[in-house]
Amino acid sequence: MAFTADFDRFRFTADHGNAFTGKRVLVTGSGKDNGIGQALTLAAAANGAEVVGVHFHSSYRDGFDLVAAIRARGVKAFAIQADVTNTRDLWASRGYIFEQMGGKGPDLIVCNSGLSEGGYRFGRALPEVEGESRAERRARARRAFIENLAESSLVMNTKIDGFVAMTHLWAAEAVYHKQPLQLIYISSMQAIEPGMAVPGYVVANWAVLRLPQVLRVNLGRSSDLVSAACLMLPFIRTGMTEEYADNPKVYGRWQTRMLETFEAAHAVTRLLARPAAELDLGNFKLNVEGPAEALKLRWSQVKLEVDDQPLTWSDDAALAL
């Protein structure tokens, strides 16, 4: 079995757990065992969701085991395999999701699909290798250039293209069927506090912070049917971050230890228990405070405001056309 989570750790008190009560929930990128998506799916299943959709692309073994674990506890769950960057895949999944949700679309979609980045120093030359010829160095630099940017491109495409595609598909369905929908985009605190060596990851997580506003503008009079918000999460111990869990050089400037997935899911559940209208268009950051043995989690709202400052030299000599 590739399911190692303790289901009971995702049962939260009534005041925190009503975020999912009676809802049809779809979480993208939720197949991976010990991942953020899995944690949010378990939070939904353990706290009253009517049905949960477990989406994955390649983590099918973990995904099927998660579905089985949820069903074993009497909650309806189904698996959906799709590449979120492939529009044909997503369109093909549409009918199946409606079928599994009793002829209705989701009430809540958590867009969580994403990849980590192996890491490289953006804009810095490779270190010298003693005894290496200039031709060998050029070959090594070329290979690193191509591989690094290919990795960044995949990271950005998965999050940006995937979130945009999911939004376009399901917001349109919500408007057509006149069925309210809440979209939650999982971003990272590194979107506003960039970490070193992960340029694609930072850019991708920054880009999705504008999606709620872009959606609102495009929906126009129908915007009251669809709400959207972004969550900027801190370092969480997952399969992708496990190797750094004991290395404070990676996360130390933000928090004293990595959060466990059930701790992060509890905080997210508490936030989602707030009215959707209150969260709409917001960018919310989860702050980790205090010593490792007594952490406190606090949400703050981050305002992305444009400050347009005039340039004196341009104002004094404006071009006359």
N, C-alpha and C positions, 0 to 999 in steps of 0.2 A: 504493500500500500504506500502511496505517496501523499498521505494526508497525516500530518503530525500535530496539527493544532488541537488545543483543548477547547472544545466547543463551549463549555460552561463559562470560560473566561470572557466570552463575548456576550453574555447575558448581563444587561445593565438595568439599573433601577428604573422604575416607571417614568420618572421625570426626565430621564436621559434617553430612554429607549423608545419613546413614542414617535420618533422620527420616521420609523418604518411601518408603523401599525397599519395593517390592511392594504399596504401598497404593493404594486407590481414594480419590482426593482430589477434593473439591468446594470451590471458592473462590467465594464470592458477591462481586459487585461487582468482577469481575476483567477486564471487557472493555476498560476504558479504557487506551489506550496510555500507557506511562510512569506507571502508577498502582501503588499498593501491592498491590492485588489481582493485577494482572498479574505483578508481581515474585514474589509468593508462588506463583503458578501456574507460572511458569517455574522456580522453585527446585524445585518438586515434579517437574516434567517432566524436568528436567536431572539429577535425583538419584535416579532409580530408581522413580518411581511407576508402578504398573501402568496406571492410566488417570486422566486429570484432566478434571474438568468445569469449563468456563469459563462462568460465569454473568454475565449483564448484563441491564439493563433497556432503556436507550436507546442504549448505545454498541455497536450491533450490528456496524457496519463494523469497528471495532477488534477486537471480539470474534471475528468470523469470521477475521480476519487472524491473530490469536493462535493460534487452533485450527489454521489451515493451517501456521503456522510450527512448531508442536509436532509435528504429524503428519509434516512434512518431515524431522524428525529421528528418525523411527521410533517415536514414543511415541503411544499411543492417546489421543485427546482428542475432546471433543464440546462443542458450544455449547448453552446452555440460556437462553432468554429468559423472564424472569418479573419481575413487580413484587413484591418481597418484602413489601410492605405489603398485597398483595391475596391473601387466603387462597384464593380460587378459582384464581388463577394458580399458587400454590405447590402446591396439591393436584393440579392438572393436570400439573405437572412431575414429580410423584412417579414415576409409571409409566415415563416416558421415561428418568429417571435410572437406575432399576432395570435397564431394558433395556440402556442403554449401558454399565452396569457389570457385565454378564454375569449378571443376575438377582439381584444382591446390592446392598445399600445401601452408602453410603460408609463407609470406615474413619475418615476424617478430614474434618471440615468446618471451613473457616475462614470465619467470619462477618465479612465485611469491608465489606458495603454501607454506604454513608454519603455524605453531602453536606457540602460546606463552606458557610460562612456569609459573606455579603458584608460584614457587620460594621456594628454601630451601637452607640452608647453606651447601654447598658441603664439605664433609669431616669433618663436625663438629657434635659432639654428641648432642642429644636433651637435652634441659635444664631440670633440676630436677623439679619434682612436689612434693610438700610437702605432706607427708603422703603416698606416693606411695610405694608399696612393690617392691622388686627386680623383682619378677615374673611379676608384672604389667608393670614395666619399660621395661623389655625384650619384652613383648608383644607389647607395644606401639612403641618401637624402631624398632621391626621387621616390623610392619605394615607401619611405616613411610619409612623405607628402601625400601620395595617393591613398595609402591605407588610412592615415589619420582623417583625411577629409571624407573618405568614403564612410567611415564610422560616424563622423559628425552628421553627414547627410542622412544616414539611416535613422539616427536618433531624432533629428529634426523632422524628418518626414513622418515617422511613426506618431509623434505627438501632435504636430501642427496639422498635417494632412488628415490624420485619423480623427482628431477632435472636430475639425471643420466638417468632415464628411458625416460623422455621427450627428452633428448638430443640424446640418442641412436636411438630412433624411428625416429625423424624428421630430424636429420642430415643424417641418412641413406637414407631417402626419397629424401632429397635435392640432395644428390650425385647421386642417381639412376636417378632422373628426370633432372639432370643438371640444377637445379633451385637454385639460390642464396638464402641463409637464414641467418638471423641475430638472434642470441640468446642473450638474456639479462637475467642475473641471479640477482635476488634481494637478497642481503645480508644485513648485518647490521654493523654499525660502531663498535658494540660490538664484532665483530669478531677480531678486532685488539686492541680494548680498552675494555676488558671484564668488564661487570657489575657484581655485586654481586648477588648470589642466583639463577642464570639462567645458570647452566653449560651445559645442553643439547642445549639450544638456542645458546650459544656462540660457542660450538664445531661444531654445524651444519652450522652456518654461516661462520665459518673459513674454513670448508671443501670445500664448494662450490667455494671458491676463486681459487682453483686449477683446476677447471673444464675446463676453456678455454684452458689452456696449455695441459691438458690431451687430450682434443679433437683434438687440433692441431697435436699432436704427432701421434695420431691414424689415422687421416685422411690422413696424408702423402701428396701425390701429389694432392689429392682432397681438400686440406685445403683452396684453394682459393675460394671454393664455399660456405663455412660456416665460419662466423665470430662469435666471442663470447666475452662477457665482463661481469664483475660483478659490481654491484652498491652497495655501502655501505651507507645505509640511516641512518639518525639520528632519534631521537624520533619524531613520528608523532601521532597526536591525532586520534585514531581510536576506534572502539568498544572494542579492546583488551587493549588499553592504557588509555581510558577515565578516569578510576578511579584514575590514577596517574597524570592527567593533571595539577592539582593544587598543586602538591607535588614536589617541586624542589629538594628534597632529592633523587628522582629517576633520574631526568634528568639534574639537575642543574650544574653538573661539565662539561657538554657538551654544553648546550645551555640555554638561558634565558627563553624560553618558547617552548612548543611543536609546531611543524609545523601543519598547517591544511592540509588536503589531497590535496586540489587544489594547494596549494603552493608547496608541494613536487612534484606533477605531472607537474607543470610548469617547475621546475628545471630539472626534468628527461627529459621532452620534449626538453628543450634547449640542453641538452647533446646529445640526440639521433638525433638531427638535424645535428650533425657533421657526416662526412663520416664514413661509417661502418669500412673501413680499418684503419682509425685513432683510432677507439675505440677497435679494435680487440686485444685480449689478455690482455686488461687493467683491472685494479681494481680501480674504481673511487669512491672517498668518497665525500659526500655532507656535506660541513661545514656550520654551522649556526653561524653567527657572529653578534655582536651588541646587543643593548638593545631590549627588547621585542616589543616595539612599532615601531622600525625601524630596523628590521632584514635585514641582507644581506646574500645571499646564494652564496657560491663559491665552485666550484668543484676542487678537487686535485686528482692527480694520485698516488696511493700507490704502491711502488715497493716491491715485495716479493723476496728479494734476500737472497741466502744462503751464509753465511760467514763461510767457512771451515778453522778453525784454528788448526794448528798442536799442539800436546801435547808434551812438551819437554821430559817428563819422558818416553813416549812411543817411541819417535824418538831415544832417547839415548839407549834404550834397546829393539829394535824391535825384535819380535819373528822370529827366523830363522827356516824355515820348510824344 
